[in-house]
Amino acid sequence: MKKIAILSVCVAFSVVCFSQNKEKLTREQRKEQRIEKKVKREESDPQASKILQKVKDQLVSYKSMKIDFTYAMANGKENVQNKKKGQILVQNNKFNMHFLEQNIISDGINIWTYSQSHKEVQISKVDIGSTNIINPMLIIDAYEKDFQAKYIRNGVEKGVKVELIDLIPFANHNFDKIRMIIAKDKNMLHSAEVYDKNGSVFTYTLDAIQPNVRCSDQDFVFSISKHPDVEVIDLR
């Protein structure tokens, strides 16, 4: 369950850069795929695109930011509910996330996944798809390429005026859609809901956003010298 939750958080924070199907295609299949994607991109709702562009402009104006978030998972069929807190610090393509007793850090080249309870850290190379998924600075950055955006409605959520937009993936994924709930007055993501194909709904609420926080390169590197008792598993 822990691995699923971490993956789901990564999915929510990407909303944009999911890995495409790596199956080899013929030249003709690639051509048909490009045509299909072009048509689907043109079907995106202009109202939804306008709202998402405002959010994107807001995000890229930040040099860095720290986000406190709440993750919740619910599955009515299995009568399962779960809620956890997390925090992520982001600067450009670097991040430092604390979630489910794990610390996931990336300097844009390497990723360190540190488990204090297991006293181990795994090191791997950056995977463009997965790191974009974790990095919230890239939210909505390339939604036109990977999703069809549909404006649903406006409303009020916990006293906040919001706009609801559904992102439908072009490629086949284990989720049906991501519902983006945008704070209208702030042009910022308020929360996101990921609907998977097993009937579960993963909700991520941004509790607090602190833009332009002071940070350094050391914040995005795991110091092995400071953790001499940790087992290092280098997967690079």
N, C-alpha and C positions, 0 to 999 in steps of 0.2 A: 504493500500500500504506500510505503514511503517513497519508493521509486516512481510510482504512478503519480503521486502528488507533486513531486519535484518536476517531473516531465510536464504535468499539466500547468504548473506555474510558468514554466518556460514557454509553453504554447501561448498562454495568455499574454505574456509580455512581448511576444513577437508580433502576433496578429498579422504578420506580414510576410515573413521570409521563410516559409516552410520549404523543406527540401522537395524538389520535384522528383517524379518517378525516374529512377536511374536505369530503367530497362532500355536496352539498345533498340533504336528505332531505325527503320529504313528512311532513305531520303524523302520518299513520298509521304511516309507517315509523319515525319517532322514538318513537312510542308503543310499537311492537313491540320496538324496540331497548332501550328502558328496561325493559320487561317481561323480555326475554331476559337483560339484565345483572343484574336483580334475582334471577332464578332462579340464575344462575351464581354470584353472590356468596354465596348461601345454601349452595351446594355446597362452599364452601371448608372445608377440614378444621379442626375446632375446635382440635385439638392444634397444627396449624401456626399458626393465628391467635394462639394464646396465646403461642407462642415469639416470633413476629414482634412482638407488642405489647411484650414485654419488651425487645427490641432497640430498638424505637422509643422507649420510655421512657428507655432509657440514652442514646440519641443526643440527645434534646431536653434532657437535663439538662446537656449541655455548652454553654458559652458560645461556644466555638470549638474547633477541633481541627486538627492537622496529621497527615496520613497519608502514609506511605511505602508504595508499592505496586509489585507486579510484574505486568506484563502478559505473557501468553503466548498464542500462537495456533498451533493445530495443525490440519492437514487431512490425514488419512490417504490419501485418494484422490489428492491432488496431491503428497503427500510433502513438505509444507511445514511448517516449524516456525520460530517466531520468539519471542523473549523480550526485553522491555525493562523498564527501571525508570522510575518516575515519583514525583512528590510533589504533594500538594494541600493548601492551607491554606483553611479554611472558617470563616466567621463569619456566622450567620444565612443570608441569601440572597446573600452575597458569597463569592467564591472567588478563589484564585490558584493555577493549576496549571502545573507544568513537566512536559512529556512530549514525547518525540521532537523535541528541539531547538526546541520551541515553548513560549511562555509565554502561557497563556490566562487573562485577568484579567477579573473583573466586579465592579462596585460595586452590582449589583442593578438598574441601569438600562441601562448600556452594557456591551459586551463588547469587549475588545481582544485580538486574536490577533497576537502578535509573533513574527516569524521572524528570528532574528539572522543566519542564513546568507543570507537574501534581503534583509536590511536593509529590512524593511517591516512595517507594522502595519496590520491591518484593524480598523475600528471599526464595530460594528453595534449595533442596539438589542437589548435583552433579548427573547428569545423564551421564553415561559413553559415550553413543552415542553422545549426544548433546554437551558436553564439548570438546570431541575430534574434533567435527566439528568446534568449534570456535578456538581451539588452533592450530596455524599454525606450532608449533614445531613438530606436529604429521603429517604434510603433507607427504603423500607418505609412511608413516611409515609401513603401513600394506596393501598396495594396492593389493598385491598378493592374499589376502584373500577375498577382496570385489570386485575387478575389473579385467577385462581383459585389459591389456595394449597393444595398437597397435601403432607402429611407423608410422607416416603419411609422414612427409617430413622435410627438413630443409629450412631455408629461412632467410630473414632479416625483422625485424619489428622495425620501428623508429630508424634505424641505428644500431640495435643490432642483431647479429647473433643468431638465435634461432633454436631449434628443437621442432617439434610439435608431441605430443603424445596424443592419445585419450584413456580415461579410460571408459570402458563400464561396468556398474554395473551388477553383477550376479543376485542380487535380484531385485524385481520389485520396482521401484521408480517413482516419478513424473517428472523425467528428463531422457533423453535418453543417454546422455554422458557428460563427462567433458573433454574439450580439454586443456591439459597442455602445456603451451608455455615456454620452458626452455631456459634461457640465456646460450648459449653454452660455452662461455669463462669463466663464473663464476660458472657454475654448480648450478644454482639457479633458482627458479621459477620467471619468468618475468611477466606472467599474466595467468589467467585461464578463460575459457569460459564455462558456464553451459547452456546446451541446454535443456529446459524443454519441456514437451509434449504439451504445449499450444502454442508453436511457439515463445516463448520469449527466448532471449539470455541474460544471465547475465554475464558481463565481469568484472573481477577484475584485476587491474593492480597494481603491487607493485612499487610505486613511489620511495621509499627509504627504505633501510634496514640498521639499525644500530645494529651490533652484540655486544654482551657482554657489554650491558649498565649496569650502576650501579643501582641497585634497592634493595629494602628491603621487608620484609614480609608485612609491612604496606601498600605497594603499591597494595596489592592484597586482601585488606579487606576494606569494606565500613564502615566508622566510623559514626555510628548513633549519637553519642554524639556531633559530629561536625555539624549535621543537625537536630537540635531539632524541627524544624517546619515541618519535613517530616513525612508523614503517612507511617507506617511500616505494610506491608502485609506479614505475615510469613506463607509460604505454606509448611514448612517442616513437 
